[in-house]
Amino acid sequence: MIPSREGFFSGRRVAVIGAARTGTAVARTLVPLGAKVVVYDGKPIPESTAAEITGAGARVVSGNDTHPDIGKADILIPSPGVWKTHPALTAAFNAGIPIWSEIEVAYRLSRAPIVAVTGTNGKTTTTALIGALLEDSGIDVRIGGNIAPGRPLIEIAACAPEDSVLVAEVSSFQLEWIDTFCPKVGVLTNISPDHLDRHGTLAEYAFAKTAMFRNQTVTDHAVVNADNDLSLKAGQTSRGTLWRFSARRSVPLGAFLRSDDLVLRDRNGDHAVIDARKIRMVGSHNRENAMAAVVAAKIMGGNPDNFVHTLTRFPGVPHRMEWVASANGVDFINNSMCTNPEAFARSIEACGRPVVLIAGGRNKGLSFDGSRDVIARWCRAVVTIGEHGPVLAQLARQADVPTVVEAGELEPDVAVAVDAAKPGDVVLLAPGCASMDQFKDFMERGERFKDAVRNLAEGAGK
């Protein structure tokens, strides 16, 4: 936390690139603190968004995010979707203008400690579960950050009291531009190849994730996945206390599975928190999420005696292995947030029974070759959508999947999947790819899937 938080921004010229979530949040937060905020966007800014920003007292420049006035700013705040190679960022960097992500500004404003959660997969579920565990322990907790839907961290940080706890999902894009950002607890769920279209290499992607621990001191905490080498290596860069979680072995400090028990090990000994089979969320990946959340909640003052209540009731979050409906003995599960090969394979395995898979979308420069054996073992049929659909269809054929259909569009895919499914099967939307080739975002894709399932289920019931 930074002294003289509010006064720091008074009179400062703040340029924001990107008028959506970040632009509006920065305007609403910093203008009342005396900052002179201008929001730039390379695309035309929708009237409603422009009205919201100007209504907050900021200016907008629509259709031009390389405006020369950006070079006159005291601080430049890029939205997460702005790549490091953007000309305005390059010019600002060369001119010595501080470039801060929104979470850096949030940290400078916050009076409350921050629990930051990042990772390739599981970060949204873990963030929400930490919040639920703390809330059930009677702690004033505020959840935000990159979690969708949710509020940007800057908005909750600016008004959170000192005795509250902020739990924030943070992305590699946000961590690219931090300076002093230092979470009291940093949670890293795992690292596997993702966003290589932007970061270029796995090493660069992992480096961005590791930045979360860069400023930690001996009074802070790093919580990392001991079963994931890149995660463990990242956590070891922290100067704080290292906590591990593992589904495979006991750990010196943290959480692990002993037979079927989720065990929390702290400096006072071992505590059996819950029979892991009773955790409401399904899948081995959610046991890992639960372990990470339990450790973080314990560090921040949560009562382990209350954790079993939360873990047996917490349903997960939308679009992450979300049960939608059952019809004619077939379960329909929406995992639209699955946008990389690791999540793709694990979500198929999590079903534990024959799967009719709907997959595809816009690939992020990632290989799915490592998923062939999982597809061969579990998939009765594969129905593909989007730009990467033909590649995934070919992979399914190589895996000798009996039925492979390249439908292209989501709603026809659901109808084809229903025809291919048998009682006891799961129809699983696990795209493995980004959504932007056909949808606004993963949430729209998931909602469209749910609507199609419900329409078909209602029709079957008539």
Sequence and secondary structure as in RCSB ss.txt:
>XXXX:A:sequence
MIPSREGFFSGRRVAVIGAARTGTAVARTLVPLGAKVVVYDGKPIPESTAAEITGAGARVVSGNDTHPDIGKADI
LIPSPGVWKTHPALTAAFNAGIPIWSEIEVAYRLSRAPIVAVTGTNGKTTTTALIGALLEDSGIDVRIGGNIAPG
RPLIEIAACAPEDSVLVAEVSSFQLEWIDTFCPKVGVLTNISPDHLDRHGTLAEYAFAKTAMFRNQTVTDHAVVN
ADNDLSLKAGQTSRGTLWRFSARRSVPLGAFLRSDDLVLRDRNGDHAVIDARKIRMVGSHNRENAMAAVVAAKIM
GGNPDNFVHTLTRFPGVPHRMEWVASANGVDFINNSMCTNPEAFARSIEACGRPVVLIAGGRNKGLSFDGSRDVI
ARWCRAVVTIGEHGPVLAQLARQADVPTVVEAGELEPDVAVAVDAAKPGDVVLLAPGCASMDQFKDFMERGERFK
DAVRNLAEGAGK
>XXXX:A:secstr
  SSHHHHTTT EEEEE  SHHHHHHHHHHGGGT EEEEEESS   HHHHHHHHHTT EEEET SS GGGGG SE
EEE TTS TT HHHHHHHHHT  B  HHHHHHHH  S EEEEE SSSHHHHHHHHHHHHHHTT  EEEEES SSS
  HHHHHHH  TTSEEEEE  HHHHTT SS   SEEEE    S  HHHH SHHHHHHHHHGGGTT  TTSEEEEE
TTSHHHHHHHTT SSEEEEEESSS  SSEEEEETTEEEEEETTEEEEEEEGGG SS SHHHHHHHHHHHHHHHHT
T  HHHHHHHHTT    TTSSEEEEEETTEEEEE TT  SHHHHHHHHHHH S EEEEEESB  S   GGGHHHH
HHHEEEEEEESTTHHHHHHHHHHTT SEEEEEESHHHHHHHHHHH  TT EEEE   SBSTTTSSSHHHHHHHHH
HHHHHHHHHHT 
